[in-house]
Amino acid sequence: MEHQITPSHTMFYSDSRNDLPLLQYVDCPVVVNPDPVLAEVASLEGWQRLDWRTWPLPGFQL
C-alpha cells in the first residue's frame, strides 16, 4: 500500500535554517530556539516561535 503525504494538517518543528524547505512545505511550521537566519524567516512568515532556552518556561509550574 502506498501512502501519499501532503502538507495539510502536518506540523514540523525545527531549530535550523537547513530545514527551511520542509518548514515551508508543511501546514503548521514551528521554530524552536531558531538560529538567526531561521528566526528572521519565521518572523517574516509569521510562523510560531518557541524559545526553550530560558528556564522556567513561561506558565510552567511544578
C-alpha positions as CSV (number, residue, x, y, z in Angstrom):
1,M,0.0,0.0,0.0
2,E,1.4,3.4,-1.0
3,H,0.9,6.4,1.2
4,Q,0.9,9.9,0.0
5,I,2.0,12.6,2.4
6,T,0.5,16.0,1.9
7,P,1.2,19.2,3.8
8,S,-2.4,19.5,5.0
9,H,-2.7,19.1,8.8
10,T,1.0,18.5,9.3
11,M,3.3,20.2,11.8
12,F,7.1,20.4,11.7
13,Y,9.4,21.7,14.4
14,S,13.0,22.8,13.7
15,D,15.8,25.0,15.0
16,S,17.8,25.2,11.9
17,R,17.8,27.0,8.5
18,N,18.7,23.7,7.0
19,D,15.0,22.7,7.4
20,L,13.5,25.7,5.6
21,P,12.3,23.6,2.6
22,L,10.3,21.3,4.9
23,L,9.1,24.2,7.1
24,Q,7.8,26.0,4.0
25,Y,6.0,22.8,2.9
26,V,4.0,21.9,5.9
27,D,0.7,23.3,7.1
28,C,2.0,24.4,10.5
29,P,5.7,25.2,10.8
30,V,7.1,25.9,14.3
31,V,10.6,27.1,15.1
32,V,12.2,26.2,18.4
33,N,15.3,28.1,19.6
34,P,15.9,29.1,16.0
35,D,19.3,30.0,14.6
36,P,19.5,33.7,13.4
37,V,18.6,33.0,9.8
38,L,15.6,30.8,10.7
39,A,14.4,33.4,13.3
40,E,14.4,36.1,10.6
41,V,12.5,33.9,8.1
42,A,10.0,32.8,10.8
43,S,9.4,36.4,11.7
44,L,8.7,37.4,8.1
45,E,6.5,34.3,7.5
46,G,4.5,34.8,10.8
47,W,5.5,31.3,12.0
48,Q,5.0,30.2,15.6
49,R,8.3,30.6,17.6
50,L,9.1,28.8,20.8
51,D,12.1,29.7,23.0
52,W,13.1,26.9,25.4
53,R,16.5,28.4,26.3
54,T,15.2,30.1,29.4
55,W,14.1,28.3,32.5
56,P,11.5,28.1,33.8
57,L,9.3,28.1,30.8
58,P,6.5,30.6,30.9
59,G,3.5,29.1,32.6
60,F,5.4,26.1,33.9
61,Q,4.5,25.0,37.4
62,L,5.7,22.0,39.4
